[in-house]
């Protein structure tokens, strides 16, 4: 089976910002049907953010602009965490 990186929370690992998961069994079924083996990866944890952690979103752009250094990721508390998100993306 071909390995495919999948967000670990979608595979049932409790690594979401709120400490929960968002298991999607249909995702695993569809990947298996396509001959793929899901490989869990949490870019937020890999980037150094803990679980649970404050919710975060992109300001002044989109994900591509974050990777290009043109937008930032901030928490609802106003803390910038762009470097952690970029680090996790780089590791993926």
N, CA, C and O of each residue as an XYZ file, in Angstrom:
368
protein
N       0.835     -1.189      0.000
C       0.000      0.000      0.000
C       0.877      1.249      0.000
O       1.926      1.292      0.643
N       0.437      2.233     -0.714
C       1.154      3.500     -0.803
C       0.895      4.331      0.459
O      -0.260      4.567      0.810
N       1.963      4.778      1.149
C       1.763      5.601      2.348
C       1.310      7.019      1.978
O       1.801      7.613      1.018
N       0.363      7.546      2.764
C      -0.159      8.896      2.552
C      -0.228      9.603      3.905
O      -0.828      9.082      4.846
N       0.384     10.790      4.011
C       0.301     11.564      5.252
C      -1.123     12.062      5.451
O      -1.744     12.600      4.535
N      -1.627     11.872      6.664
C      -2.970     12.322      7.023
C      -2.879     12.992      8.391
O      -2.161     12.521      9.273
N      -3.600     14.080      8.561
C      -3.638     14.718      9.876
C      -4.020     13.688     10.927
O      -5.042     13.014     10.802
N      -3.204     13.570     11.953
C      -3.394     12.537     12.969
C      -4.761     12.624     13.645
O      -5.332     11.599     14.015
N      -5.289     13.833     13.808
C      -6.600     13.970     14.458
C      -7.701     13.323     13.623
O      -8.686     12.833     14.176
N      -7.547     13.316     12.293
C      -8.544     12.687     11.429
C      -8.506     11.169     11.532
O      -9.450     10.485     11.134
N      -7.399     10.646     12.073
C      -7.260      9.203     12.262
C      -7.584      8.792     13.695
O      -7.396      7.634     14.068
N      -8.070      9.735     14.498
C      -8.518      9.420     15.850
C      -7.555      9.751     16.969
O      -7.845      9.469     18.132
N      -6.417     10.342     16.649
C      -5.473     10.717     17.708
C      -5.933     12.025     18.356
O      -6.287     12.973     17.655
N      -5.928     12.078     19.654
C      -6.397     13.256     20.396
C      -5.320     14.333     20.401
O      -4.641     14.535     21.407
N      -5.168     15.021     19.279
C      -4.129     16.045     19.155
C      -4.675     17.374     18.624
O      -3.903     18.274     18.294
N      -6.003     17.500     18.541
C      -6.576     18.780     18.126
C      -6.274     19.858     19.161
O      -5.869     19.562     20.285
N      -6.474     21.091     18.770
C      -6.195     22.209     19.673
C      -6.942     22.058     21.009
O      -6.435     22.479     22.049
N      -8.136     21.462     20.986
C      -8.946     21.322     22.195
C      -8.692     20.005     22.927
O      -9.394     19.687     23.887
N      -7.703     19.244     22.487
C      -7.360     17.981     23.123
C      -8.174     16.801     22.637
O      -7.991     15.681     23.114
N      -9.065     17.035     21.700
C      -9.888     15.961     21.153
C      -9.362     15.459     19.826
O      -8.243     15.772     19.420
N     -10.193     14.670     19.155
C      -9.873     14.209     17.815
C     -11.045     14.539     16.905
O     -12.055     15.074     17.362
N     -10.922     14.236     15.668
C     -12.043     14.380     14.724
C     -11.981     13.195     13.755
O     -11.890     13.348     12.537
N     -12.035     12.008     14.363
C     -11.944     10.761     13.616
C     -12.927     10.741     12.455
O     -14.103     11.073     12.602
N     -12.409     10.341     11.289
C     -13.221     10.231     10.083
C     -13.028      8.838      9.503
O     -12.184      8.647      8.628
N     -13.804      7.854      9.980
C     -13.652      6.479      9.483
C     -13.777      6.375      7.962
O     -13.106      5.551      7.341
N     -14.625      7.198      7.366
C     -14.802      7.142      5.910
C     -13.499      7.471      5.194
O     -13.236      6.941      4.115
N     -12.684      8.336      5.779
C     -11.392      8.683      5.192
C     -10.491      7.452      5.136
O      -9.873      7.175      4.107
N     -10.419      6.723      6.234
C      -9.597      5.515      6.278
C     -10.110      4.496      5.266
O      -9.323      3.867      4.559
N     -11.422      4.336      5.197
C     -12.018      3.389      4.251
C     -11.688      3.767      2.803
O     -11.327      2.908      1.999
N     -11.813      5.031      2.485
C     -11.543      5.473      1.109
C     -10.070      5.356      0.753
O      -9.730      4.998     -0.375
N      -9.205      5.651      1.692
C      -7.778      5.489      1.425
C      -7.442      4.024      1.181
O      -6.688      3.699      0.264
N      -8.004      3.139      2.003
C      -7.755      1.705      1.828
C      -8.276      1.237      0.468
O      -7.623      0.447     -0.215
N      -9.439      1.723      0.085
C     -10.017      1.340     -1.204
C      -9.144      1.814     -2.370
O      -9.132      1.208     -3.442
N      -8.416      2.911     -2.135
C      -7.533      3.453     -3.166
C      -6.133      2.846     -3.097
O      -5.239      3.245     -3.843
N      -5.948      1.884     -2.201
C      -4.644      1.242     -2.072
C      -3.634      2.056     -1.298
O      -2.429      1.920     -1.506
N      -4.123      2.912     -0.397
C      -3.243      3.787      0.380
C      -3.281      3.420      1.860
O      -4.306      2.994      2.391
N      -2.134      3.600      2.504
C      -2.009      3.370      3.946
C      -1.816      4.716      4.627
O      -0.816      5.391      4.379
N      -2.771      5.130      5.498
C      -2.622      6.421      6.163
C      -1.473      6.430      7.161
O      -1.304      5.497      7.946
N      -0.695      7.490      7.117
C       0.407      7.691      8.053
C       0.051      8.934      8.871
O       0.016     10.037      8.328
N      -0.215      8.768     10.180
C      -0.634      9.914     10.992
C       0.494     10.913     11.211
O       1.646     10.538     11.431
N       0.133     12.198     11.146
C       1.103     13.269     11.368
C       0.359     14.483     11.891
O      -0.635     14.904     11.299
N       0.821     15.042     12.980
C       0.235     16.270     13.521
C       1.242     17.390     13.325
O       2.223     17.473     14.064
N       1.015     18.253     12.339
C       1.992     19.322     12.090
C       2.082     20.321     13.237
O       3.150     20.884     13.480
N       0.977     20.550     13.947
C       1.027     21.495     15.065
C       1.925     20.974     16.175
O       2.782     21.703     16.674
N       1.737     19.710     16.570
C       2.605     19.137     17.603
C       4.040     19.026     17.104
O       4.978     19.293     17.854
N       4.216     18.641     15.860
C       5.570     18.515     15.307
C       6.276     19.863     15.234
O       7.504     19.934     15.275
N       5.493     20.924     15.127
C       6.051     22.266     15.107
C       6.338     22.828     16.490
O       6.846     23.941     16.624
N       6.005     22.046     17.530
C       6.328     22.462     18.885
C       5.155     22.956     19.709
O       5.338     23.344     20.863
N       3.952     22.951     19.146
C       2.785     23.378     19.910
C       2.261     22.208     20.730
O       2.284     21.064     20.274
N       1.801     22.488     21.909
C       1.283     21.442     22.778
C      -0.181     21.132     22.492
O      -0.830     21.781     21.672
N      -0.674     20.127     23.190
C      -2.089     19.769     23.127
C      -2.566     19.594     24.559
O      -1.968     18.832     25.319
N      -3.627     20.284     24.939
C      -4.372     21.256     24.146
C      -3.576     22.545     23.968
O      -2.559     22.770     24.625
N      -4.072     23.385     23.055
C      -3.429     24.667     22.755
C      -4.516     25.655     22.354
O      -5.624     25.242     22.011
N      -4.223     26.936     22.390
C      -5.227     27.905     21.961
C      -5.568     27.733     20.474
O      -4.705     27.400     19.661
N      -6.818     27.963     20.143
C      -7.217     27.943     18.735
C      -6.433     29.027     17.992
O      -6.104     30.068     18.561
N      -6.139     28.770     16.713
C      -5.352     29.719     15.924
C      -5.928     29.817     14.523
O      -6.609     28.907     14.050
N      -5.644     30.930     13.871
C      -6.095     31.125     12.499
C      -5.114     32.020     11.754
O      -4.245     32.657     12.350
N      -5.274     32.051     10.449
C      -4.402     32.843      9.577
C      -4.955     34.255      9.464
O      -6.154     34.457      9.277
N      -4.064     35.221      9.582
C      -4.427     36.627      9.384
C      -3.652     37.186      8.201
O      -2.487     36.846      7.988
N      -4.301     38.031      7.448
C      -3.688     38.761      6.324
C      -3.243     37.847      5.192
O      -2.211     38.091      4.568
N      -4.008     36.801      4.923
C      -3.646     35.952      3.797
C      -4.188     34.544      3.927
O      -5.196     34.301      4.590
N      -3.492     33.620      3.275
C      -3.907     32.221      3.276
C      -2.700     31.341      3.597
O      -1.607     31.842      3.861
N      -2.912     30.020      3.571
C      -1.853     29.088      3.955
C      -0.605     29.242      3.086
O       0.518     29.201      3.589
N      -0.805     29.417      1.806
C       0.345     29.593      0.914
C       1.138     30.843      1.294
O       2.369     30.842      1.264
N       0.427     31.896      1.646
C       1.113     33.130      2.034
C       1.832     32.981      3.381
O       2.849     33.635      3.613
N       1.316     32.131      4.261
C       2.033     31.845      5.509
C       3.373     31.203      5.183
O       4.408     31.599      5.720
N       3.348     30.208      4.298
C       4.588     29.517      3.931
C       5.577     30.447      3.230
O       6.789     30.255      3.323
N       5.059     31.445      2.534
C       5.916     32.407      1.831
C       6.348     33.563      2.727
O       7.104     34.432      2.294
N       5.874     33.580      3.974
C       6.235     34.645      4.907
C       5.440     35.922      4.718
O       5.852     36.977      5.199
N       4.301     35.850      4.024
C       3.492     37.043      3.751
C       2.248     37.147      4.625
O       1.547     38.158      4.574
N       1.961     36.124      5.426
C       0.815     36.126      6.328
C       1.257     35.496      7.642
O       2.309     34.859      7.713
N       0.450     35.678      8.678
C       0.808     35.160     10.001
C      -0.310     34.293     10.565
O      -1.467     34.392     10.154
N       0.065     33.438     11.519
C      -0.897     32.630     12.263
C      -0.896     33.154     13.689
O       0.158     33.296     14.309
N      -2.097     33.441     14.209
C      -2.224     33.965     15.567
C      -3.273     33.172     16.332
O      -4.197     32.601     15.753
N      -3.103     33.154     17.657
C      -4.089     32.493     18.515
C      -5.203     33.478     18.844
O      -5.092     34.677     18.589
N      -6.277     32.945     19.417
C      -7.369     33.824     19.836
C      -6.935     34.753     20.966
O      -7.629     35.721     21.278
N      -5.794     34.461     21.577
C      -5.231     35.320     22.623
C      -4.318     36.392     22.036
O      -3.775     37.219     22.770
N      -4.146     36.380     20.694
C      -3.324     37.378     20.032
C      -1.855     37.016     19.910
O      -1.060     37.831     19.442
N      -1.474     35.807     20.321
C      -0.072     35.380     20.254
C       0.238     34.852     18.851
O      -0.481     34.000     18.329
N       1.302     35.358     18.254
C       1.707     34.859     16.936
C       2.403     33.506     17.092
O       3.273     33.344     17.947
N       2.013     32.540     16.261
C       2.607     31.199     16.317
C       2.962     30.710     14.909
O       2.971     29.509     14.641
N       3.251     31.649     14.026
C       3.569     31.339     12.637
C       4.738     30.367     12.516
O       4.669     29.406     11.751
N       5.803     30.610     13.262
C       6.996     29.765     13.141
C       6.696     28.308     13.453
O       7.217     27.415     12.785
N       5.866     28.053     14.458
C       5.515     26.680     14.809
C       4.733     26.017     13.681
O       4.983     24.857     13.354
N       3.795     26.737     13.089
C       3.021     26.171     11.985
C       3.902     25.931     10.762
O       3.757     24.914     10.083
N       4.801     26.846     10.482
C       5.708     26.650      9.346
C       6.650     25.489      9.591
O       6.937     24.721      8.672
N       7.137     25.346     10.819
C       8.020     24.228     11.146
C       7.309     22.897     10.943
O       7.873     21.973     10.358
N       6.078     22.795     11.423
C       5.302     21.572     11.237
C       5.070     21.259      9.775
O       5.154     20.104      9.357
N       4.777     22.291      8.996
C       4.563     22.098      7.551
C       5.855     21.635      6.885
O       5.825     20.767      6.013
N       6.980     22.202      7.285
C       8.268     21.798      6.708
C       8.582     20.339      7.012
O       9.144     19.634      6.174
N       8.223     19.887      8.207
C       8.499     18.506      8.592
C       7.626     17.500      7.842
O       8.013     16.348      7.642
N       6.454     17.954      7.436
C       5.555     17.057      6.688
C       6.188     16.747      5.350
O       5.611     16.010      4.550
